[in-house]
C-alpha cells in the first residue's frame, strides 16, 4: 500500500464518522444564536436609537458582559491553535496565563475609568479629547483595517482546518457563520451579541473540557499524559532564558503577554464598547475579574489539550505521516479519531469551535459599525444626522462589514497593530508621527521574519517527533529527510536577523515603546504641550496618583476650561473634511455633540 492510498483511506474513514446527527447538532447551535437575535430584535426593546443598538441601552449586568469579554478574542483560532502550539513547542506556553493578573487590574483601574468618565461610544473619541481629530481618525482607521482582516482569519482559518478532517465544505461553513452573524447582530444589536456570546462561551467550555477529560482517560489518565509529554521534552513549566529571540520564556510570556493583551483589554473598541454597556462602572470591573478567571481556565484546558494530543500520537506524528497538513488540524483529527464513533460529539465539537468564530465576528461587526458611524460618518461628514438615520446606518454598516469578511485573506497582525495604539503623554503631532513609525517598525519586523523564515534562514523551534509507531497504526508513509540550508555567517550574525528572530509576543511592546520614544522626540522638536490646559478626564488615574512627584504635576489641568467641555460655548469647529487643519496646532479642549467630539482651537494656526 503506498502512502497516498493509506493516508487517504484513513482520512476517508474519519470523515465518514461525521454524520447527519453531527450536522444537526451544529445546526442547532446556529439556530439558537439566530433565535436570540430574533428575540431581541422583535420582542425586546426596539432598536430605535444608537444607544440601544450599539450600547445595549447601557442596561446590561455583569454576567453577560464577562462572558462576552472572554468570547470576543478567545476565538476559534485560539481553541485550535493553543493545543497545536503546546504539541509543537511545549507546555511552557501556559505561563502566558500569569500575564492576565497584570492585564485585568490595569484595564480595570487605569484604562476603564478614563473611558467611563468620558462616556464614549467609540474608544477613539478619547484620542480627540486628548490630542485632536486627526489622531482619532488615524486610530480608527488602523482599527478598522486590523479588525476586518482578523475577522476574515477567524472565519476562514478554522473552516479550512475542519474541512479536511470532518469533510464539512469550507465555503458552506464560512457562509453559515457569516450570514448567521449578520442576521442576529443586525436584528438584535448589542444585546443579542452579548447573550449569544454567553451561550457560545458555555458551548466552548463544555466541548473543550469534555474532549480533554475523555482524551486523557483514554490514554490512561492525566499522569500518563504528563509522562508522555515528559518523554517528548514538552512538560517544561518555566524557562528563565532572558533572550528575546526565544519563542516562549517566562519573560516573553509575562511581559510580552502583558503588552499583547493590554492592547485588547485596555483600548480595543470591541472590549471598551462592552465596558460601556453596563449600568455601573463597578459592574464592568467585576466583569473583568470574572473574565480573567475564565480566560485562565480556558487557556489551561487548551494547553493541556496539546499534551493529550501528543500522548495520543507520541509514536506517529500526524503531520509527518500526512494525516493532516497543518498544525491547527491536530485537534479536529484527535476528536474524530477518539470521539468520532460517539454520534453527535463531533458535531458538538464543530459547534464549539465555530462558537468561537461567531462570537469574535459578531463582536467585530458591532464594534466596526460603532467606529465608522461615530468617528467618520457622524464625526466628520454628517454631524447633524438624526438618531433614526444613525440607527439605520449602523445596521447597514454591520451588514457591510459582515459581507466584507468574505473577501479578505488571512493575516496575523494583532501584535503588530495593537501595540502602537497604546498612547502616551505627548502633543498630538508626536502621537501621530510616533504611531506611524511604530506601525512601520513592527510591520517591518513581522514581515522580515516571515521572509527570513520562508528562505530557511531562521531555524525552527519545534520539538522533535516520532514516527516508529506508524506501522503499528497501519499507516504507511515515505519519510523524507529535510534539506537544511547552510546559513551564511554574514547574514546569520547580522543585526537584521536578530530583529527578525524576536519572539512575536514582543511585537506589541516594541510598538508601544516605539510610539513613546519617537513621539517624545518629535514633541521636543515641534513643541511640548502645556500641561495646564490638559483635560484631567483624559488622563489615566495613574497620572493623578503620581502627580505630586511629577515635574509641574501640580499644574496639570489647572487652566482647563471645563465650561467648554460641557458644551456651553456657542462657537464650535464644524466637523467636515474641508475644515480639517493639518497644521501643528494644539487642540487640547474638546466637547461632545451629536455623537462626535469637536475641538476648540487653543492656539493660532502656524
C-alpha positions as CSV (number, residue, x, y, z in Angstrom):
1,X,0.0,0.0,0.0
2,X,1.5,3.3,-1.0
3,X,1.5,6.5,1.1
4,X,-1.3,8.3,-0.7
5,X,-3.8,5.4,-0.6
6,X,-3.0,4.6,3.0
7,X,-3.5,8.2,4.2
8,X,-6.5,8.7,2.0
9,X,-8.2,5.7,3.4
10,X,-7.6,6.8,7.0
11,X,-8.9,10.3,6.2
12,X,-11.9,8.9,4.5
13,X,-12.7,6.7,7.4
14,X,-12.5,9.6,9.8
15,X,-14.7,11.9,7.6
16,X,-17.3,9.2,7.4
17,X,-17.8,9.4,11.1
18,X,-19.3,12.9,10.8
19,X,-22.9,12.0,10.2
20,X,-26.2,13.8,9.8
21,X,-26.6,13.8,13.6
22,X,-23.5,15.9,13.9
23,X,-24.7,18.3,11.2
24,X,-28.0,18.5,13.3
25,X,-26.1,19.4,16.5
26,X,-24.1,22.1,14.6
27,X,-27.3,23.5,13.0
28,X,-28.9,23.6,16.4
29,X,-26.2,25.9,17.7
30,X,-26.6,28.2,14.8
31,X,-30.4,28.2,15.2
32,X,-30.1,29.1,18.9
33,X,-27.8,32.0,18.1
34,X,-30.3,33.2,15.4
35,X,-33.2,32.8,17.9
36,X,-31.5,35.2,20.4
37,X,-31.3,37.8,17.6
38,X,-35.0,37.3,16.7
39,X,-35.9,37.7,20.4
40,X,-34.1,41.0,21.0
41,X,-34.9,42.3,17.5
42,X,-38.7,41.5,17.5
43,X,-39.8,41.1,21.2
44,X,-37.3,43.1,23.2
45,X,-36.7,46.8,23.3
46,X,-36.9,48.2,19.8
47,X,-33.6,49.3,18.3
48,X,-34.8,52.9,17.8
49,X,-31.5,54.7,18.6
50,X,-27.8,54.0,18.5
51,X,-27.6,53.8,22.3
52,X,-29.9,50.8,22.2
53,X,-28.4,49.2,19.1
54,X,-24.7,49.8,19.8
55,X,-24.6,50.0,23.6
56,X,-27.4,47.7,24.7
57,X,-29.1,50.7,26.2
58,X,-26.5,50.7,28.9
59,X,-28.7,48.2,30.7
60,X,-26.6,45.1,30.9
61,X,-25.4,43.3,34.0
62,X,-22.1,41.7,34.9
63,X,-22.5,38.1,33.8
64,X,-23.3,38.5,30.0
65,X,-20.6,41.2,29.7
66,X,-18.0,39.0,31.4
67,X,-18.8,36.1,29.1
68,X,-18.7,38.3,26.1
69,X,-15.3,39.7,27.1
70,X,-14.0,36.1,27.2
71,X,-15.6,35.2,23.9
72,X,-14.6,38.3,21.9
73,X,-10.9,37.3,21.4
74,X,-10.9,33.7,22.7
75,X,-11.6,32.7,19.1
76,X,-11.7,29.5,17.1
77,X,-8.1,30.2,16.2
78,X,-7.2,30.1,19.9
79,X,-9.1,26.9,20.5
80,X,-7.3,25.2,17.7
81,X,-4.0,27.0,17.9
82,X,-3.2,26.6,21.6
83,X,-3.2,22.8,21.6
84,X,-1.1,22.7,18.4
85,X,1.3,25.2,19.9
86,X,1.8,23.1,23.0
87,X,2.1,19.9,20.8
88,X,4.8,21.5,18.8
89,X,6.7,23.7,21.3
90,X,5.9,22.5,24.8
91,X,3.7,23.3,27.8
92,X,5.7,26.4,28.8
93,X,3.1,28.4,26.9
94,X,0.8,28.1,29.9
95,X,2.8,30.9,31.6
96,X,1.0,33.5,29.5
97,X,-1.8,33.0,31.9
98,X,0.3,34.8,34.5
99,X,0.1,38.0,32.4
100,X,-3.7,38.1,33.0
101,X,-3.5,39.2,36.7
102,X,-1.4,42.1,35.4
103,X,-3.6,43.0,32.4
104,X,-7.0,42.9,34.1
105,X,-6.2,45.3,37.0
106,X,-4.5,47.7,34.6
107,X,-7.6,47.6,32.3
108,X,-10.0,48.0,35.2
109,X,-8.2,50.7,37.2
110,X,-6.0,52.6,34.7
111,X,-7.9,52.5,31.4
112,X,-11.6,51.8,32.1
113,X,-12.0,54.9,34.3
114,X,-10.9,57.2,31.5
115,X,-13.4,55.8,29.0
116,X,-16.2,55.7,31.6
117,X,-15.8,59.3,32.7
118,X,-15.8,60.4,29.1
119,X,-18.9,58.2,28.3
120,X,-17.6,57.4,24.8
121,X,-19.3,55.2,22.2
122,X,-16.1,54.9,20.1
123,X,-12.9,54.3,22.2
124,X,-11.1,56.6,19.8
125,X,-13.2,59.6,20.8
126,X,-10.7,59.7,23.6
127,X,-8.0,60.5,21.1
128,X,-9.8,63.6,20.0
129,X,-10.2,64.7,23.6
130,X,-6.6,64.0,24.4
131,X,-5.0,65.0,21.1
132,X,-7.2,66.1,18.2
133,X,-9.4,64.8,15.4
134,X,-6.5,63.7,13.1
135,X,-5.1,61.3,15.7
136,X,-8.6,60.0,16.3
137,X,-9.2,59.3,12.6
138,X,-5.8,57.6,12.4
139,X,-6.5,55.3,15.3
140,X,-10.0,54.5,14.0
141,X,-8.7,53.7,10.5
142,X,-6.0,51.4,11.9
143,X,-8.6,49.5,14.0
144,X,-11.0,49.1,11.0
145,X,-8.2,47.6,8.8
146,X,-7.0,45.4,11.7
147,X,-10.4,44.1,12.7
148,X,-11.6,43.4,9.1
149,X,-8.5,41.2,8.5
150,X,-8.8,39.5,11.8
151,X,-12.5,38.7,11.3
152,X,-11.6,37.0,8.0
153,X,-8.9,34.9,9.7
154,X,-11.3,33.9,12.5
155,X,-13.9,32.5,10.0
156,X,-11.8,31.1,7.2
157,X,-8.8,29.5,9.1
158,X,-10.9,27.2,11.3
159,X,-13.2,26.4,8.4
160,X,-10.2,25.3,6.4
161,X,-8.8,23.3,9.3
162,X,-12.0,21.4,9.9
163,X,-12.8,20.7,6.3
164,X,-10.0,18.2,5.8
165,X,-10.8,16.2,8.9
166,X,-14.6,16.4,9.2
167,X,-15.5,16.8,5.5
168,X,-17.5,19.9,6.1
169,X,-17.4,22.1,2.9
170,X,-15.2,25.1,3.7
171,X,-17.4,27.5,1.8
172,X,-20.6,26.2,3.3
173,X,-19.2,26.7,6.9
174,X,-17.9,30.2,6.1
175,X,-21.2,31.2,4.6
176,X,-23.2,29.8,7.5
177,X,-21.0,31.6,10.1
178,X,-21.0,34.9,8.3
179,X,-24.7,35.0,7.5
180,X,-25.9,33.9,10.9
181,X,-23.6,36.5,12.4
182,X,-25.1,39.2,10.2
183,X,-28.6,38.1,11.0
184,X,-28.5,38.2,14.8
185,X,-26.1,41.2,15.0
186,X,-28.1,43.3,12.7
187,X,-31.5,42.3,14.1
188,X,-30.8,42.2,17.8
189,X,-28.0,44.7,18.2
190,X,-25.5,44.6,21.1
191,X,-27.9,42.7,23.4
192,X,-28.1,39.8,21.0
193,X,-24.3,39.9,20.6
194,X,-23.7,39.8,24.4
195,X,-26.2,37.0,25.1
196,X,-25.1,34.8,22.1
197,X,-21.5,35.3,23.3
198,X,-22.6,33.9,26.7
199,X,-24.2,30.9,25.0
200,X,-21.2,30.3,22.8
201,X,-18.7,30.6,25.7
202,X,-20.7,27.9,27.5
203,X,-20.6,25.6,24.5
204,X,-16.8,26.2,24.1
205,X,-16.1,25.3,27.8
206,X,-18.4,22.2,27.6
207,X,-16.7,21.0,24.4
208,X,-13.1,21.6,25.5
209,X,-13.5,20.1,29.0
210,X,-15.2,17.0,27.7
211,X,-12.7,16.4,25.0
212,X,-9.7,16.8,27.2
213,X,-11.0,14.7,30.1
214,X,-12.2,11.9,27.7
215,X,-8.9,12.0,25.8
216,X,-6.8,11.9,28.9
217,X,-8.8,9.0,30.4
218,X,-8.4,7.1,27.1
219,X,-4.6,7.5,27.3
220,X,-4.5,6.1,30.9
221,X,-5.1,9.2,32.9
222,X,-3.6,12.6,33.4
223,X,-0.4,11.3,34.9
224,X,0.1,9.1,31.9
225,X,-0.4,12.1,29.6
226,X,2.2,14.1,31.6
227,X,4.7,11.2,31.4
228,X,4.3,11.0,27.7
229,X,4.9,14.8,27.4
230,X,8.0,14.4,29.6
231,X,9.4,11.8,27.3
232,X,8.9,14.2,24.4
233,X,10.5,17.1,26.4
234,X,7.2,19.0,26.3
235,X,6.5,19.4,30.0
236,X,8.8,22.3,30.9
237,X,6.7,24.6,33.1
238,X,9.1,27.5,33.2
239,X,12.1,28.9,31.2
240,X,14.1,31.8,32.7
241,X,16.0,32.5,29.4
242,X,16.2,36.3,29.0
243,X,16.9,36.1,25.3
244,X,14.1,38.0,23.5
245,X,14.5,35.8,20.4
246,X,13.5,32.7,22.4
247,X,9.9,31.9,21.3
248,X,8.4,31.3,24.8
249,X,10.1,32.1,28.1
250,X,8.9,33.4,31.5
251,X,9.8,37.0,30.4
252,X,8.4,36.7,26.9
253,X,5.1,35.3,28.1
254,X,4.7,37.5,31.2
255,X,5.9,40.9,29.9
256,X,5.3,40.4,26.2
257,X,2.0,38.8,27.0
258,X,1.0,41.8,29.1
259,X,1.6,44.2,26.3
260,X,-0.2,41.9,23.8
261,X,-3.3,41.6,26.0
262,X,-3.4,45.1,27.3
263,X,-3.8,46.4,23.7
264,X,-7.0,44.3,23.7
265,X,-8.5,44.7,27.1
266,X,-7.2,48.3,27.6
267,X,-8.0,50.1,24.4
268,X,-9.6,47.8,21.9
269,X,-13.0,49.1,20.7
270,X,-14.7,45.7,20.9
271,X,-13.8,45.4,24.6
272,X,-14.3,49.1,25.6
273,X,-17.8,49.0,24.0
274,X,-18.7,46.1,26.3
275,X,-17.5,48.0,29.3
276,X,-19.8,50.9,28.4
277,X,-22.9,48.6,28.1
278,X,-23.3,48.0,31.9
279,X,-25.3,50.1,34.3
280,X,-22.4,51.0,36.7
281,X,-18.6,51.1,36.4
282,X,-18.3,48.6,39.2
283,X,-20.1,46.0,37.1
284,X,-17.5,46.4,34.3
285,X,-14.7,45.9,36.8
286,X,-16.3,42.8,38.2
287,X,-16.8,41.5,34.6
288,X,-13.0,42.0,34.0
289,X,-12.1,39.9,37.1
290,X,-14.6,37.2,36.1
291,X,-13.2,37.3,32.6
292,X,-9.6,36.8,34.0
293,X,-10.6,33.6,35.8
294,X,-12.5,32.3,32.8
295,X,-9.7,33.2,30.4
296,X,-7.0,31.5,32.5
297,X,-9.1,28.4,33.0
298,X,-9.8,28.0,29.2
299,X,-6.2,28.6,28.4
300,X,-5.0,25.9,30.8
301,X,-7.6,23.5,29.3
302,X,-6.4,24.2,25.8
303,X,-2.7,24.0,26.8
304,X,-3.2,20.6,28.5
305,X,-5.1,19.5,25.4
306,X,-1.8,19.8,23.5
307,X,-0.2,17.3,25.8
308,X,-3.2,14.9,25.4
309,X,-2.9,15.1,21.6
310,X,0.9,14.4,21.9
311,X,0.2,11.4,24.2
312,X,-2.2,10.0,21.6
313,X,0.3,10.5,18.7
314,X,3.5,10.1,20.5
315,X,4.8,7.4,18.2
316,X,3.3,8.6,14.9
317,X,3.2,12.3,14.2
318,X,0.1,13.1,12.1
319,X,2.0,15.9,10.3
320,X,4.9,13.8,9.1
321,X,2.6,10.9,8.3
322,X,0.5,13.4,6.2
323,X,-2.7,12.6,8.1
324,X,-3.1,16.3,8.4
325,X,-1.3,19.1,6.6
326,X,-1.3,21.9,9.1
327,X,-0.9,22.0,13.0
328,X,-4.3,23.6,13.5
329,X,-5.9,20.3,12.2
330,X,-4.4,18.3,15.1
331,X,-7.3,18.9,17.5
332,X,-10.0,18.1,14.9
333,X,-8.1,14.9,13.9
334,X,-7.9,14.0,17.6
335,X,-11.6,14.5,18.1
336,X,-12.6,12.5,15.0
337,X,-10.1,9.7,15.9
338,X,-11.0,9.5,19.6
339,X,-14.6,10.5,19.8
340,X,-15.8,10.1,16.2
341,X,-17.8,6.9,17.0
342,X,-19.9,8.9,19.5
343,X,-22.7,10.2,17.4
344,X,-23.2,13.9,17.9
345,X,-19.9,14.6,19.7
346,X,-18.1,15.6,16.5
347,X,-21.0,18.0,15.8
348,X,-20.8,19.4,19.3
349,X,-17.0,19.9,18.8
350,X,-17.6,21.8,15.5
351,X,-20.3,23.8,17.2
352,X,-17.8,24.7,20.0
353,X,-15.1,25.7,17.5
354,X,-17.4,27.8,15.4
355,X,-19.0,29.3,18.6
356,X,-15.6,31.0,19.0
357,X,-15.7,32.2,15.4
358,X,-19.3,33.5,15.8
359,X,-18.6,35.4,19.0
360,X,-15.5,37.1,17.6
361,X,-17.1,38.1,14.2
362,X,-20.3,39.4,15.8
363,X,-18.3,41.5,18.2
364,X,-16.2,42.8,15.3
365,X,-19.2,43.7,13.2
366,X,-20.8,45.6,16.0
367,X,-17.7,47.5,17.0
368,X,-16.8,48.3,13.4
369,X,-20.2,49.8,12.9
370,X,-19.8,51.9,16.0
371,X,-16.4,53.1,15.0
372,X,-17.4,54.0,11.4
373,X,-20.6,55.7,12.5
374,X,-19.1,57.8,15.3
375,X,-15.6,58.6,14.0
376,X,-16.3,59.2,10.4
377,X,-20.0,59.4,9.4
378,X,-21.3,61.5,12.3
379,X,-17.8,62.6,13.5
380,X,-16.8,64.1,10.2
381,X,-19.3,64.1,7.3
382,X,-22.8,64.3,8.8
383,X,-22.6,65.7,12.3
384,X,-26.3,66.6,12.4
385,X,-27.5,63.1,11.4
386,X,-30.7,62.2,13.3
387,X,-30.9,59.2,15.7
388,X,-33.2,57.2,13.5
389,X,-31.0,57.7,10.5
390,X,-27.9,56.9,12.5
391,X,-29.5,53.7,13.8
392,X,-30.4,52.5,10.3
393,X,-26.9,53.4,9.1
394,X,-25.3,51.4,11.9
395,X,-27.4,48.3,10.9
396,X,-26.3,48.8,7.3
397,X,-22.7,49.1,8.4
398,X,-23.0,45.8,10.4
399,X,-24.2,44.1,7.2
400,X,-21.4,45.7,5.2
401,X,-18.6,44.5,7.4
402,X,-20.1,41.0,7.6
403,X,-20.1,40.8,3.8
404,X,-16.6,42.3,3.7
405,X,-15.3,39.4,5.8
406,X,-15.8,37.1,2.8
407,X,-13.4,39.0,0.6
408,X,-10.4,39.2,3.0
409,X,-7.4,36.9,3.3
410,X,-5.8,35.7,6.5
411,X,-3.0,37.8,8.0
412,X,-1.7,37.6,11.6
413,X,-1.5,41.3,12.7
414,X,-2.7,41.8,16.2
415,X,0.7,42.2,17.9
416,X,2.0,44.4,15.1
417,X,-1.1,46.7,15.1
418,X,-2.3,46.7,18.7
419,X,0.9,48.0,20.3
420,X,1.1,51.4,18.5
421,X,-2.4,52.2,19.6
422,X,-1.4,52.4,23.3
423,X,-0.9,56.1,23.7
424,X,1.3,58.3,25.9
425,X,1.5,61.8,27.3
426,X,2.6,64.0,24.4
427,X,1.2,66.5,21.9
428,X,-0.9,65.3,19.0
429,X,1.9,65.6,16.4
430,X,4.2,63.4,18.5
431,X,1.4,60.8,18.9
432,X,0.5,60.9,15.2
433,X,4.0,60.5,13.9
434,X,5.0,58.1,16.6
435,X,2.1,55.9,15.7
436,X,3.0,55.8,12.1
437,X,6.6,54.9,13.0
438,X,5.5,52.2,15.5
439,X,3.3,50.6,12.8
440,X,6.1,50.7,10.2
441,X,8.7,49.3,12.6
442,X,6.6,46.4,13.9
443,X,5.4,45.5,10.4
444,X,9.0,45.6,9.2
445,X,10.0,43.1,11.9
446,X,6.9,40.9,11.3
447,X,7.2,40.8,7.5
448,X,11.0,40.4,7.8
449,X,10.5,37.3,10.0
450,X,8.2,35.7,7.5
451,X,10.5,36.3,4.6
452,X,13.6,35.0,6.5
453,X,11.6,32.0,7.7
454,X,10.5,31.3,4.1
455,X,14.1,31.5,3.0
456,X,15.0,28.9,5.7
457,X,17.3,31.5,7.4
458,X,15.6,31.1,10.8
459,X,15.7,27.7,12.4
460,X,12.5,26.0,13.6
461,X,11.7,26.0,17.3
462,X,9.5,22.9,17.1
463,X,10.4,19.9,19.3
464,X,11.2,16.5,17.7
465,X,8.5,14.0,17.0
466,X,8.5,10.2,16.5
467,X,7.4,8.0,13.6
468,X,8.3,4.5,14.7
469,X,4.7,3.6,15.7
470,X,3.1,4.4,12.3
471,X,3.3,0.8,11.0
472,X,1.5,-0.4,14.2
473,X,-1.2,2.1,13.4
474,X,-1.5,0.7,9.8
475,X,-0.3,4.0,8.3
476,X,2.4,3.6,5.7
477,X,4.4,6.7,4.7
478,X,7.5,7.8,2.9
479,X,9.8,9.6,5.4
480,X,12.0,12.2,3.8
481,X,15.0,13.9,5.3
482,X,14.6,17.6,5.1
483,X,17.3,19.6,3.5
484,X,18.7,22.2,5.9
485,X,20.4,25.0,4.1
486,X,23.7,26.3,5.3
487,X,23.2,29.7,6.8
488,X,25.6,32.4,5.6
489,X,27.6,33.7,8.6
490,X,27.4,37.3,7.5
491,X,23.6,37.0,7.5
492,X,23.3,34.8,10.5
493,X,25.2,37.1,12.7
494,X,23.6,40.3,11.3
495,X,21.6,42.7,13.3
496,X,18.7,42.3,10.9
497,X,18.3,38.7,11.6
498,X,18.4,39.4,15.3
499,X,15.5,41.7,14.9
500,X,13.6,39.3,12.8
501,X,14.0,36.5,15.4
502,X,12.5,38.5,18.2
503,X,9.5,36.5,19.6
504,X,6.1,37.5,18.2
505,X,5.0,38.2,21.8
506,X,7.3,41.2,21.9
507,X,5.7,42.9,18.9
508,X,3.1,44.9,21.0
509,X,5.8,46.0,23.5
510,X,8.0,47.2,20.6
511,X,5.1,49.1,19.1
512,X,4.3,50.8,22.5
513,X,7.8,51.9,23.2
514,X,8.4,53.0,19.6
515,X,5.4,55.3,19.8
516,X,6.6,56.7,23.1
517,X,10.2,57.3,22.1
518,X,9.6,58.7,18.6
519,X,6.6,60.7,19.8
520,X,8.7,62.4,22.5
521,X,11.5,63.2,20.1
522,X,9.0,64.7,17.7
523,X,7.4,66.7,20.5
524,X,10.8,68.1,21.5
525,X,11.2,69.5,18.0
526,X,7.6,70.7,17.4
527,X,7.0,72.0,20.9
528,X,5.8,70.5,24.2
529,X,2.2,70.6,25.3
530,X,1.1,72.9,28.0
531,X,0.1,70.6,30.8
532,X,-2.0,73.3,32.4
533,X,-4.5,73.1,29.5
534,X,-4.9,69.3,29.6
535,X,-8.3,67.8,30.2
536,X,-7.9,66.0,33.5
537,X,-10.5,63.4,32.4
538,X,-8.3,62.4,29.5
539,X,-5.5,61.2,31.9
540,X,-5.2,57.8,33.5
541,X,-5.8,57.6,37.2
542,X,-2.1,56.6,37.4
543,X,-1.1,60.1,36.4
544,X,-3.3,61.6,39.1
545,X,-1.8,59.3,41.7
546,X,1.7,60.3,40.9
547,X,1.1,64.0,40.2
548,X,2.9,65.0,43.4
549,X,6.2,63.6,42.2
550,X,5.9,64.7,38.5
551,X,7.7,67.9,37.3
552,X,4.9,70.5,37.3
553,X,2.5,67.8,38.2
554,X,0.5,70.1,40.4
555,X,-0.2,72.3,37.4
556,X,-1.8,69.6,35.3
557,X,-5.3,70.7,34.1
558,X,-5.3,73.9,36.2
559,X,-6.2,76.1,33.2
560,X,-8.5,73.6,31.5
561,X,-11.8,75.3,30.8
562,X,-14.5,72.9,32.0
563,X,-17.3,75.1,30.6
564,X,-16.1,74.3,27.1
565,X,-16.1,70.5,27.8
566,X,-19.7,70.8,28.8
567,X,-20.6,72.4,25.5
568,X,-21.5,75.8,27.0
569,X,-19.6,77.7,24.4
570,X,-21.5,78.5,21.2
571,X,-18.7,78.7,18.8
572,X,-17.6,75.2,17.7
573,X,-15.4,73.9,15.0
574,X,-17.5,72.4,12.2
575,X,-17.0,68.7,11.7
576,X,-16.2,68.5,8.0
577,X,-13.3,67.3,5.9
578,X,-12.9,70.7,4.4
579,X,-12.2,72.2,7.8
580,X,-9.6,69.7,8.9
581,X,-6.4,71.5,9.9
582,X,-3.2,69.6,9.3
583,X,-1.1,72.3,10.8
584,X,0.8,71.7,14.1
585,X,-1.9,73.3,16.3
586,X,-2.5,72.3,19.9
587,X,-6.2,71.4,20.1
588,X,-6.5,70.2,23.7
589,X,-10.1,71.1,24.6
590,X,-12.9,69.0,23.3
591,X,-16.7,68.8,23.7
592,X,-19.1,66.1,22.6
593,X,-22.0,66.9,20.4
594,X,-24.3,64.9,18.1
595,X,-22.3,61.8,18.8
596,X,-18.9,63.2,18.0
597,X,-16.1,65.2,19.6
598,X,-15.4,68.7,18.4
599,X,-12.2,70.6,19.2
600,X,-11.8,74.2,20.3
601,X,-8.5,75.6,19.0
602,X,-6.4,76.8,21.8
603,X,-3.6,78.4,19.7
604,X,-3.4,80.2,16.4
605,X,-2.6,78.4,13.2
606,X,1.0,78.4,12.2
